Amino acid sequence: MVDVTKNRKVKTDQLLRVDDHDFTMRPAFAGPAVPVGVDVQVESLDSISEVDMDFTMTLYLRHYWKDERLSFPSTTNKSMTFDGRLVKKIWVPDVFFVHSKRSFIHDTTTDNIMLRVYPDGHVLYSLRVTVTAACNMDFSRFPLDSQTCTLELESYAYTDEDLMLYWKSGNDSLSTDDKISLSQFLIQQFHTTSRLAFYSSTGWYNRLFINFTLRRHIFFFLLQTYFPATLMVMLSWVSFWIDRRAVPARVSLGITTVLTMSTIITGVNASMPRVSYIKAVDIYLWVSFVFVFLSVLEYAAVNYLTTVKDGKDRKLRESLPCSCGMSHTRTMMLDGTYSEADTNSLAGYTRAPNMAEDPPEKQERMVVHLSLDNEYTGPKKKRFKSFRIIQNTHAIDTLSRMIFPGAYIIFNLIYWCVYC
């Protein structure tokens, strides 16, 4: 037989006898199912979108089948390669991407389609495709999560009785570029699976799956979310060391930390889908927000109790008898409106017996400590009972300095042990 592949005078249509057959019908029509092998080479994984819950992938999709209508005589057994123009004249598998949102065949500089026909009728059909497909993501452990996405291939018109779609070389049918990388994810594994898919109105179809697992990089979220939130919580503890009388300082510090935590929470949720369940980052941020908010409530409690205590002390001072003539009064302590140096300077001084009483406004600012006096004063030699007005102004703040950091450390230990 003459090798007509080297004869330039013979047209391709005449060589493959395209006009002699009806290529609207599949090979071996009304016979057994046509086996169509598939292999995929992933060129790039372009993007992963948490908001839209999809991914974009560029790949080379190759189909292998045999169509005896395309066989031709050849002594060298060499194949013939064609571009996309011949594809429109012959039968090709109608494979589509299940759950795809957008897809297109690259056309620069021409359509990225290749058709290779062998003398015995075997056909290789390859095309370069970019597809955006849905990926069902679970964000319950975000950002300490791993996501498994799937790209599904299936024949649109032919059931398993007409077309048998399978992976040509099993798991080796999927190959990837070693340079594939993503900014937020570490690509852990690519693998293939297949199964039958059933549609109630049309029947059973062969479906192929490209599965890949992605693990999220945590370092970005440590710098942008966890570390700032932790600093805000620690900053709210500074108010425990500020004097309770410094109302502007403690209130402004508390409001600043609360608003900053609200901004962090809003920024994280803006880049996430509106899911109806709690994410791991939500637990950390909202617990941190509660710690910051409790520090504000702590000062509100301190300020309220201080006000109540001052009112009780004022009434008690007004009900005390005159302390004139007491020779052994130890100290006269002033409350927070005076400094400790002024208070210490009054130690050891007593009032003169005939000294006039202090003005009422000064008496209200004084907290008198009457110590137990065993000596007799005056001709009647009466013994005075001891009166001591105790005002512990730092009790709640002192406890908060230990309870708040300790509870937050315990929370962090539990959180990272559970999610890491």
Protein Blocks (a to p, Z undefined) as FASTA:
>chain_A
ZZfklmmkbcfklmnommlpcfkbcehihiacdddddddddfbdfbacfklopadddddd
ddddddfklgccdfklpacdddfklmmmmccdfddcehiabdcddfbfbdcddddddfko
pacddddddddddddddfklcckbccddddddddfklcfkloccddfkljmlpccdfkbc
cfkbccfbdcddddddddfklopcddddddddddddfklmmmmmmmmmmmmmmmmmmmmm
pcfklmmlmmmmmmmmmmmmmmmmmmmmmmpccdfbdcfklmmmmmmmmmmmmmmmmmmm
mmmmmmmmmmmmmmmmmmpccfehiakbfbdcddfkbcfklmmmmgoiacdfklccddfk
lmmmpccdddddfbdedjklpacddddddddfklmmmmmmmmmmmmmmmmmmmmmmmmZZ
